[in-house]
Amino acid sequence: MYITDIYAESCFNDEAMKKFMSEDTYKKLKETIDKGCPLDNETANEVADAMKKWATSKGATHFSHWFQPLNEMTAEKHNAFLDFDKDGKAIIEFSGKELIKGESDASSFPSGGLRATFEARGYTAWDCTSPAYVKDQTLYIPTVFCSYTGEALDKKTPLLRSMEALSNQSLRVLKHLGDTDATKVITTVGPEQEYFLIDREQYEKRLDLLLCGRTLFGSPPPKGQEMDDHYYGRLRLRISDYMHELDRELWSLGVSAKTKHNEVAPAQHELACVFNTANIACDQNQITMESMRTVAKRKGLACLLHEKPFKNVSGSGKHVNWSLSTDTGINILSPGKNPAENTMFLLFMAAMISGVDKYQDLLRFSCSGASNDVRLGGDEAPPTVISIFLGDELCDIYEAIENSQDFEKKNDANVDMGVSSVPSFKKDNTDRNRTSPCAFTGNKFEFRMCGSSSSVSRPSFVINAIMAEELSLIADRLDRVSGDKNEEIKKIIKEIIRDHKRILYNGNNYSEEWRIEAKKRGLIDMPTTVDAIEALKRPENIELLSKHGILSKAELEARYEINLEMYSKVINIEALTMQTMAEKSIIPSVEAYCGKLADSINSTTVAGVTMTSSKKKLKDICAYLESAAKALDALKAYHTKATRITEVPSRATCYKDSVIPAMNELRKYCDALETMLPKSEWPFPDYTDLMYRV
């Protein structure tokens, strides 16, 4: 089997459109996709008919408007291609109206007050730029989701708006740089998806994994990741089989799964796709996560997409590789052979530097979430302080510009291994920095803060918005210059580096020295999601997003409420799950074992044998058991207090400041008890079972 034989066979791509549409209809649809031209009703009906014929030829019986509400999930409602003619005979039907617009209950999804229960109507609208696909006998049509009054209630709408805003502002700057050929600038994204795979039988024995996606209890296994033997290690046969099937499923759906390997932690893996237009990459990443779960279930596995399924080993991120290209094929962030003389590259990079510094809090918010809070700051995850890594050469170039000096390029270095049979090769012009939240990696930026379970749309639209604003300011300045713009461009770059170089850092972001230095520089540290969500209240951020038509003030206020509510709900579920596991499983199991141990001690004492070590063990277990019981009571009290708070921000703060510390305290004693009991007496599979029995 060749990849090309199955690639996109279940995707309504360009090839399928040409086959099932007339030449005129295809041309009109492409003009809508590429240039944003309106789609008339007649053409919409012809497109719908072609899509129906293609989908039914693939075995589809239903169609679904597939959208991404503000709950980190996807949503779908299935309708059959079923209608009746005037004689009551069943026929296959699908109209342009059904293709373009659908309806859903908007009050049943997170709306932040934009919709009330009695105001239920919401709409889904076709995103024709993202290909439809067939899966499980259903035609899936990617759509946006909005309220009856037109507010965005999904993750895709602000992304599409931001892409358009960034394209418009980029073109303004490019024209000043002499590029009059480009008519569109495309945001490209390539997500790297990390995940864990464990045996499904073990998974289903853990209530915390079933309900929360992570282990709320668990002591470290004898072996973790300290041997560095899992990263890029040989794929186990069961894992390899899973990955092969996952590849085939994704390829058939037109998802360009490219790279796969073992990640750092035991049972952790990664899949990366080829770059795509941002909204398509967002859709395809959602498809990827869904396929990961379904294929795993078929294989007797469970796929964990939580950012930190296991304590004390690396968590899972979703590295969002972001770049810009023109519709004429130019990668704007490619430095070229001589970056010091690449004005376009230096100017757009300067815009990124300025934007990230000005909007640190908004970028931090874009990667926030209760599940990501337990990952950031250690074990291969970047810290919560935002900075940019450029590498030595680019920093030297910008330093020379700031000081009005000529940049002296160092000779390109080759790596010679000293083995005649191994050819020498050229080094990249910059190293990689795995600790940086925002690292330039050759011709793109890699945002490493994003969590593995979240959508790539939020960080993508925030980056787009930041860049759109900075480029608009640059374009405004250049608009006021008549004649040669070069001197003004040099002045702009120089001023940006002078004013915003504090955001540049090439060192170890994990180090305590950096945390101290970052504080001296005045960089923002928002360690938790509750802190980061406050970015949505800052006037400058509201102005930024509303100015470029990405999110209105009302839409931002709704997201403020929604994100705080989601945070509280996640911690609430975890707290309830911990209470259930501790009260119904852990404490009874420990008490039962203590009874057995006490009976054994008593029986041997009667026989004249003194079990000194067993007595000490019983005493120690009882002490930890008592502490666990007290910690459980404290958790219950704090949890009850949090649930009674009606004000959304105050409730989230109570969960952060009171409930989470109480959860950590209960876990501390229960994890210690796990190490004291025989494996046969512990009620759940332990970390060794979960991470090594695949």
VENURKA-V139335 format. One record per residue. N is the residue number from 0. RES is the residue in one letter. D_LAST is the distance of its C-alpha to the last C-alpha in whole Angstrom. Layout:
n=N res=RES d_last=D_LAST
n=N res=RES d_last=D_LAST
This chain:
n=0 res=M d_last=27
n=1 res=Y d_last=29
n=2 res=I d_last=27
n=3 res=T d_last=31
n=4 res=D d_last=31
n=5 res=I d_last=29
n=6 res=Y d_last=29
n=7 res=A d_last=31
n=8 res=E d_last=32
n=9 res=S d_last=31
n=10 res=C d_last=33
n=11 res=F d_last=36
n=12 res=N d_last=37
n=13 res=D d_last=40
n=14 res=E d_last=40
n=15 res=A d_last=40
n=16 res=M d_last=42
n=17 res=K d_last=45
n=18 res=K d_last=44
n=19 res=F d_last=45
n=20 res=M d_last=47
n=21 res=S d_last=51
n=22 res=E d_last=52
n=23 res=D d_last=54
n=24 res=T d_last=51
n=25 res=Y d_last=48
n=26 res=K d_last=51
n=27 res=K d_last=51
n=28 res=L d_last=48
n=29 res=K d_last=47
n=30 res=E d_last=50
n=31 res=T d_last=48
n=32 res=I d_last=45
n=33 res=D d_last=46
n=34 res=K d_last=49
n=35 res=G d_last=49
n=36 res=C d_last=52
n=37 res=P d_last=52
n=38 res=L d_last=51
n=39 res=D d_last=54
n=40 res=N d_last=54
n=41 res=E d_last=54
n=42 res=T d_last=52
n=43 res=A d_last=49
n=44 res=N d_last=50
n=45 res=E d_last=50
n=46 res=V d_last=46
n=47 res=A d_last=45
n=48 res=D d_last=46
n=49 res=A d_last=45
n=50 res=M d_last=41
n=51 res=K d_last=42
n=52 res=K d_last=43
n=53 res=W d_last=40
n=54 res=A d_last=37
n=55 res=T d_last=39
n=56 res=S d_last=38
n=57 res=K d_last=35
n=58 res=G d_last=35
n=59 res=A d_last=35
n=60 res=T d_last=37
n=61 res=H d_last=37
n=62 res=F d_last=37
n=63 res=S d_last=36
n=64 res=H d_last=37
n=65 res=W d_last=33
n=66 res=F d_last=34
n=67 res=Q d_last=32
n=68 res=P d_last=34
n=69 res=L d_last=34
n=70 res=N d_last=31
n=71 res=E d_last=28
n=72 res=M d_last=27
n=73 res=T d_last=29
n=74 res=A d_last=31
n=75 res=E d_last=33
n=76 res=K d_last=35
n=77 res=H d_last=35
n=78 res=N d_last=39
n=79 res=A d_last=40
n=80 res=F d_last=42
n=81 res=L d_last=44
n=82 res=D d_last=48
n=83 res=F d_last=51
n=84 res=D d_last=55
n=85 res=K d_last=58
n=86 res=D d_last=58
n=87 res=G d_last=55
n=88 res=K d_last=53
n=89 res=A d_last=49
n=90 res=I d_last=49
n=91 res=I d_last=46
n=92 res=E d_last=47
n=93 res=F d_last=45
n=94 res=S d_last=48
n=95 res=G d_last=48
n=96 res=K d_last=48
n=97 res=E d_last=45
n=98 res=L d_last=43
n=99 res=I d_last=45
n=100 res=K d_last=45
n=101 res=G d_last=43
n=102 res=E d_last=43
n=103 res=S d_last=41
n=104 res=D d_last=41
n=105 res=A d_last=41
n=106 res=S d_last=42
n=107 res=S d_last=39
n=108 res=F d_last=37
n=109 res=P d_last=37
n=110 res=S d_last=41
n=111 res=G d_last=42
n=112 res=G d_last=45
n=113 res=L d_last=46
n=114 res=R d_last=46
n=115 res=A d_last=47
n=116 res=T d_last=46
n=117 res=F d_last=49
n=118 res=E d_last=48
n=119 res=A d_last=46
n=120 res=R d_last=46
n=121 res=G d_last=44
n=122 res=Y d_last=44
n=123 res=T d_last=41
n=124 res=A d_last=42
n=125 res=W d_last=41
n=126 res=D d_last=40
n=127 res=C d_last=41
n=128 res=T d_last=40
n=129 res=S d_last=36
n=130 res=P d_last=36
n=131 res=A d_last=35
n=132 res=Y d_last=32
n=133 res=V d_last=31
n=134 res=K d_last=28
n=135 res=D d_last=28
n=136 res=Q d_last=31
n=137 res=T d_last=32
n=138 res=L d_last=34
n=139 res=Y d_last=33
n=140 res=I d_last=36
n=141 res=P d_last=35
n=142 res=T d_last=38
n=143 res=V d_last=39
n=144 res=F d_last=40
n=145 res=C d_last=43
n=146 res=S d_last=45
n=147 res=Y d_last=48
n=148 res=T d_last=50
n=149 res=G d_last=48
n=150 res=E d_last=46
n=151 res=A d_last=42
n=152 res=L d_last=40
n=153 res=D d_last=37
n=154 res=K d_last=35
n=155 res=K d_last=36
n=156 res=T d_last=40
n=157 res=P d_last=40
n=158 res=L d_last=38
n=159 res=L d_last=41
n=160 res=R d_last=44
n=161 res=S d_last=42
n=162 res=M d_last=42
n=163 res=E d_last=45
n=164 res=A d_last=47
n=165 res=L d_last=45
n=166 res=S d_last=46
n=167 res=N d_last=50
n=168 res=Q d_last=50
n=169 res=S d_last=49
n=170 res=L d_last=51
n=171 res=R d_last=54
n=172 res=V d_last=53
n=173 res=L d_last=53
n=174 res=K d_last=56
n=175 res=H d_last=58
n=176 res=L d_last=56
n=177 res=G d_last=57
n=178 res=D d_last=55
n=179 res=T d_last=56
n=180 res=D d_last=54
n=181 res=A d_last=51
n=182 res=T d_last=51
n=183 res=K d_last=48
n=184 res=V d_last=45
n=185 res=I d_last=42
n=186 res=T d_last=39
n=187 res=T d_last=36
n=188 res=V d_last=32
n=189 res=G d_last=29
n=190 res=P d_last=26
n=191 res=E d_last=23
n=192 res=Q d_last=20
n=193 res=E d_last=17
n=194 res=Y d_last=14
n=195 res=F d_last=11
n=196 res=L d_last=8
n=197 res=I d_last=6
n=198 res=D d_last=6
n=199 res=R d_last=9
n=200 res=E d_last=10
n=201 res=Q d_last=10
n=202 res=Y d_last=11
n=203 res=E d_last=14
n=204 res=K d_last=15
n=205 res=R d_last=16
n=206 res=L d_last=19
n=207 res=D d_last=19
n=208 res=L d_last=16
n=209 res=L d_last=18
n=210 res=L d_last=21
n=211 res=C d_last=21
n=212 res=G d_last=18
n=213 res=R d_last=17
n=214 res=T d_last=17
n=215 res=L d_last=21
n=216 res=F d_last=20
n=217 res=G d_last=18
n=218 res=S d_last=19
n=219 res=P d_last=18
n=220 res=P d_last=15
n=221 res=P d_last=17
n=222 res=K d_last=16
n=223 res=G d_last=15
n=224 res=Q d_last=16
n=225 res=E d_last=20
n=226 res=M d_last=19
n=227 res=D d_last=19
n=228 res=D d_last=16
n=229 res=H d_last=13
n=230 res=Y d_last=16
n=231 res=Y d_last=17
n=232 res=G d_last=15
n=233 res=R d_last=14
n=234 res=L d_last=11
n=235 res=R d_last=8
n=236 res=L d_last=9
n=237 res=R d_last=7
n=238 res=I d_last=8
n=239 res=S d_last=11
n=240 res=D d_last=12
n=241 res=Y d_last=11
n=242 res=M d_last=14
n=243 res=H d_last=16
n=244 res=E d_last=17
n=245 res=L d_last=17
n=246 res=D d_last=19
n=247 res=R d_last=21
n=248 res=E d_last=22
n=249 res=L d_last=23
n=250 res=W d_last=25
n=251 res=S d_last=27
n=252 res=L d_last=27
n=253 res=G d_last=29
n=254 res=V d_last=26
n=255 res=S d_last=27
n=256 res=A d_last=23
n=257 res=K d_last=24
n=258 res=T d_last=21
n=259 res=K d_last=17
n=260 res=H d_last=16
n=261 res=N d_last=13
n=262 res=E d_last=15
n=263 res=V d_last=16
n=264 res=A d_last=14
n=265 res=P d_last=10
n=266 res=A d_last=8
n=267 res=Q d_last=11
n=268 res=H d_last=13
n=269 res=E d_last=16
n=270 res=L d_last=18
n=271 res=A d_last=22
n=272 res=C d_last=25
n=273 res=V d_last=28
n=274 res=F d_last=31
n=275 res=N d_last=33
n=276 res=T d_last=36
n=277 res=A d_last=35
n=278 res=N d_last=35
n=279 res=I d_last=33
n=280 res=A d_last=30
n=281 res=C d_last=30
n=282 res=D d_last=30
n=283 res=Q d_last=27
n=284 res=N d_last=25
n=285 res=Q d_last=25
n=286 res=I d_last=24
n=287 res=T d_last=21
n=288 res=M d_last=20
n=289 res=E d_last=21
n=290 res=S d_last=19
n=291 res=M d_last=16
n=292 res=R d_last=16
n=293 res=T d_last=17
n=294 res=V d_last=15
n=295 res=A d_last=12
n=296 res=K d_last=13
n=297 res=R d_last=14
n=298 res=K d_last=11
n=299 res=G d_last=10
n=300 res=L d_last=8
n=301 res=A d_last=10
n=302 res=C d_last=12
n=303 res=L d_last=14
n=304 res=L d_last=17
n=305 res=H d_last=18
n=306 res=E d_last=20
n=307 res=K d_last=19
n=308 res=P d_last=16
n=309 res=F d_last=16
n=310 res=K d_last=19
n=311 res=N d_last=20
n=312 res=V d_last=17
n=313 res=S d_last=18
n=314 res=G d_last=19
n=315 res=S d_last=18
n=316 res=G d_last=22
n=317 res=K d_last=23
n=318 res=H d_last=26
n=319 res=V d_last=29
n=320 res=N d_last=31
n=321 res=W d_last=34
n=322 res=S d_last=37
n=323 res=L d_last=40
n=324 res=S d_last=42
n=325 res=T d_last=45
n=326 res=D d_last=46
n=327 res=T d_last=48
n=328 res=G d_last=44
n=329 res=I d_last=45
n=330 res=N d_last=42
n=331 res=I d_last=44
n=332 res=L d_last=42
n=333 res=S d_last=42
n=334 res=P d_last=44
n=335 res=G d_last=45
n=336 res=K d_last=47
n=337 res=N d_last=49
n=338 res=P d_last=48
n=339 res=A d_last=51
n=340 res=E d_last=53
n=341 res=N d_last=50
n=342 res=T d_last=52
n=343 res=M d_last=50
n=344 res=F d_last=47
n=345 res=L d_last=48
n=346 res=L d_last=50
n=347 res=F d_last=47
n=348 res=M d_last=45
n=349 res=A d_last=47
n=350 res=A d_last=47
n=351 res=M d_last=43
n=352 res=I d_last=44
n=353 res=S d_last=47
n=354 res=G d_last=45
n=355 res=V d_last=42
n=356 res=D d_last=44
n=357 res=K d_last=46
n=358 res=Y d_last=43
n=359 res=Q d_last=41
n=360 res=D d_last=40
n=361 res=L d_last=40
n=362 res=L d_last=37
n=363 res=R d_last=35
n=364 res=F d_last=36
n=365 res=S d_last=34
n=366 res=C d_last=31
n=367 res=S d_last=31
n=368 res=G d_last=29
n=369 res=A d_last=28
n=370 res=S d_last=24
n=371 res=N d_last=26
n=372 res=D d_last=28
n=373 res=V d_last=25
n=374 res=R d_last=24
n=375 res=L d_last=27
n=376 res=G d_last=29
n=377 res=G d_last=26
n=378 res=D d_last=23
n=379 res=E d_last=23
n=380 res=A d_last=25
n=381 res=P d_last=29
n=382 res=P d_last=31
n=383 res=T d_last=33
n=384 res=V d_last=36
n=385 res=I d_last=37
n=386 res=S d_last=38
n=387 res=I d_last=38
n=388 res=F d_last=37
n=389 res=L d_last=40
n=390 res=G d_last=40
n=391 res=D d_last=43
n=392 res=E d_last=45
n=393 res=L d_last=45
n=394 res=C d_last=46
n=395 res=D d_last=48
n=396 res=I d_last=50
n=397 res=Y d_last=50
n=398 res=E d_last=51
n=399 res=A d_last=54
n=400 res=I d_last=55
n=401 res=E d_last=55
n=402 res=N d_last=58
n=403 res=S d_last=59
n=404 res=Q d_last=59
n=405 res=D d_last=58
n=406 res=F d_last=54
n=407 res=E d_last=54
n=408 res=K d_last=51
n=409 res=K d_last=49
n=410 res=N d_last=49
n=411 res=D d_last=46
n=412 res=A d_last=44
n=413 res=N d_last=42
n=414 res=V d_last=39
n=415 res=D d_last=40
n=416 res=M d_last=38
n=417 res=G d_last=41
n=418 res=V d_last=39
n=419 res=S d_last=42
n=420 res=S d_last=39
n=421 res=V d_last=37
n=422 res=P d_last=39
n=423 res=S d_last=40
n=424 res=F d_last=39
n=425 res=K d_last=40
n=426 res=K d_last=38
n=427 res=D d_last=38
n=428 res=N d_last=40
n=429 res=T d_last=38
n=430 res=D d_last=35
n=431 res=R d_last=32
n=432 res=N d_last=32
n=433 res=R d_last=28
n=434 res=T d_last=30
n=435 res=S d_last=32
n=436 res=P d_last=32
n=437 res=C d_last=34
n=438 res=A d_last=34
n=439 res=F d_last=36
n=440 res=T d_last=34
n=441 res=G d_last=37
n=442 res=N d_last=38
n=443 res=K d_last=36
n=444 res=F d_last=35
n=445 res=E d_last=31
n=446 res=F d_last=31
n=447 res=R d_last=28
n=448 res=M d_last=28
n=449 res=C d_last=27
n=450 res=G d_last=24
n=451 res=S d_last=21
n=452 res=S d_last=22
n=453 res=S d_last=26
n=454 res=S d_last=28
n=455 res=V d_last=29
n=456 res=S d_last=33
n=457 res=R d_last=34
n=458 res=P d_last=33
n=459 res=S d_last=35
n=460 res=F d_last=38
n=461 res=V d_last=39
n=462 res=I d_last=39
n=463 res=N d_last=41
n=464 res=A d_last=43
n=465 res=I d_last=44
n=466 res=M d_last=44
n=467 res=A d_last=47
n=468 res=E d_last=49
n=469 res=E d_last=49
n=470 res=L d_last=50
n=471 res=S d_last=52
n=472 res=L d_last=54
n=473 res=I d_last=54
n=474 res=A d_last=56
n=475 res=D d_last=58
n=476 res=R d_last=60
n=477 res=L d_last=60
n=478 res=D d_last=62
n=479 res=R d_last=64
n=480 res=V d_last=65
n=481 res=S d_last=67
n=482 res=G d_last=67
n=483 res=D d_last=65
n=484 res=K d_last=62
n=485 res=N d_last=60
n=486 res=E d_last=62
n=487 res=E d_last=61
n=488 res=I d_last=57
n=489 res=K d_last=57
n=490 res=K d_last=59
n=491 res=I d_last=56
n=492 res=I d_last=53
n=493 res=K d_last=55
n=494 res=E d_last=55
n=495 res=I d_last=52
n=496 res=I d_last=51
n=497 res=R d_last=53
n=498 res=D d_last=52
n=499 res=H d_last=49
n=500 res=K d_last=48
n=501 res=R d_last=46
n=502 res=I d_last=43
n=503 res=L d_last=42
n=504 res=Y d_last=40
n=505 res=N d_last=39
n=506 res=G d_last=37
n=507 res=N d_last=34
n=508 res=N d_last=34
n=509 res=Y d_last=32
n=510 res=S d_last=35
n=511 res=E d_last=37
n=512 res=E d_last=40
n=513 res=W d_last=39
n=514 res=R d_last=39
n=515 res=I d_last=42
n=516 res=E d_last=44
n=517 res=A d_last=42
n=518 res=K d_last=44
n=519 res=K d_last=47
n=520 res=R d_last=47
n=521 res=G d_last=47
n=522 res=L d_last=43
n=523 res=I d_last=42
n=524 res=D d_last=39
n=525 res=M d_last=37
n=526 res=P d_last=35
n=527 res=T d_last=34
n=528 res=T d_last=34
n=529 res=V d_last=37
n=530 res=D d_last=38
n=531 res=A d_last=37
n=532 res=I d_last=38
n=533 res=E d_last=42
n=534 res=A d_last=42
n=535 res=L d_last=43
n=536 res=K d_last=46
n=537 res=R d_last=47
n=538 res=P d_last=50
n=539 res=E d_last=50
n=540 res=N d_last=46
n=541 res=I d_last=48
n=542 res=E d_last=51
n=543 res=L d_last=48
n=544 res=L d_last=46
n=545 res=S d_last=49
n=546 res=K d_last=51
n=547 res=H d_last=49
n=548 res=G d_last=49
n=549 res=I d_last=45
n=550 res=L d_last=45
n=551 res=S d_last=48
n=552 res=K d_last=49
n=553 res=A d_last=48
n=554 res=E d_last=45
n=555 res=L d_last=44
n=556 res=E d_last=45
n=557 res=A d_last=43
n=558 res=R d_last=40
n=559 res=Y d_last=41
n=560 res=E d_last=41
n=561 res=I d_last=38
n=562 res=N d_last=36
n=563 res=L d_last=37
n=564 res=E d_last=36
n=565 res=M d_last=33
n=566 res=Y d_last=32
n=567 res=S d_last=34
n=568 res=K d_last=32
n=569 res=V d_last=28
n=570 res=I d_last=29
n=571 res=N d_last=31
n=572 res=I d_last=28
n=573 res=E d_last=26
n=574 res=A d_last=29
n=575 res=L d_last=29
n=576 res=T d_last=26
n=577 res=M d_last=26
n=578 res=Q d_last=29
n=579 res=T d_last=28
n=580 res=M d_last=25
n=581 res=A d_last=27
n=582 res=E d_last=30
n=583 res=K d_last=28
n=584 res=S d_last=25
n=585 res=I d_last=25
n=586 res=I d_last=29
n=587 res=P d_last=29
n=588 res=S d_last=27
n=589 res=V d_last=28
n=590 res=E d_last=32
n=591 res=A d_last=31
n=592 res=Y d_last=29
n=593 res=C d_last=33
n=594 res=G d_last=35
n=595 res=K d_last=33
n=596 res=L d_last=33
n=597 res=A d_last=37
n=598 res=D d_last=38
n=599 res=S d_last=37
n=600 res=I d_last=39
n=601 res=N d_last=42
n=602 res=S d_last=42
n=603 res=T d_last=41
n=604 res=T d_last=44
n=605 res=V d_last=46
n=606 res=A d_last=46
n=607 res=G d_last=47
n=608 res=V d_last=44
n=609 res=T d_last=43
n=610 res=M d_last=39
n=611 res=T d_last=40
n=612 res=S d_last=36
n=613 res=S d_last=35
n=614 res=K d_last=38
n=615 res=K d_last=37
n=616 res=K d_last=33
n=617 res=L d_last=35
n=618 res=K d_last=37
n=619 res=D d_last=34
n=620 res=I d_last=32
n=621 res=C d_last=35
n=622 res=A d_last=36
n=623 res=Y d_last=32
n=624 res=L d_last=32
n=625 res=E d_last=36
n=626 res=S d_last=35
n=627 res=A d_last=32
n=628 res=A d_last=34
n=629 res=K d_last=37
n=630 res=A d_last=34
n=631 res=L d_last=33
n=632 res=D d_last=37
n=633 res=A d_last=37
n=634 res=L d_last=34
n=635 res=K d_last=36
n=636 res=A d_last=39
n=637 res=Y d_last=38
n=638 res=H d_last=36
n=639 res=T d_last=39
n=640 res=K d_last=41
n=641 res=A d_last=39
n=642 res=T d_last=39
n=643 res=R d_last=43
n=644 res=I d_last=44
n=645 res=T d_last=45
n=646 res=E d_last=45
n=647 res=V d_last=42
n=648 res=P d_last=42
n=649 res=S d_last=43
n=650 res=R d_last=40
n=651 res=A d_last=38
n=652 res=T d_last=39
n=653 res=C d_last=39
n=654 res=Y d_last=35
n=655 res=K d_last=35
n=656 res=D d_last=37
n=657 res=S d_last=37
n=658 res=V d_last=34
n=659 res=I d_last=31
n=660 res=P d_last=33
n=661 res=A d_last=33
n=662 res=M d_last=29
n=663 res=N d_last=29
n=664 res=E d_last=31
n=665 res=L d_last=29
n=666 res=R d_last=26
n=667 res=K d_last=27
n=668 res=Y d_last=29
n=669 res=C d_last=26
n=670 res=D d_last=23
n=671 res=A d_last=26
n=672 res=L d_last=26
n=673 res=E d_last=22
n=674 res=T d_last=23
n=675 res=M d_last=26
n=676 res=L d_last=24
n=677 res=P d_last=23
n=678 res=K d_last=19
n=679 res=S d_last=20
n=680 res=E d_last=23
n=681 res=W d_last=21
n=682 res=P d_last=20
n=683 res=F d_last=17
n=684 res=P d_last=13
n=685 res=D d_last=14
n=686 res=Y d_last=12
n=687 res=T d_last=11
n=688 res=D d_last=9
n=689 res=L d_last=8
n=690 res=M d_last=7
n=691 res=Y d_last=6
n=692 res=R d_last=4
n=693 res=V d_last=0
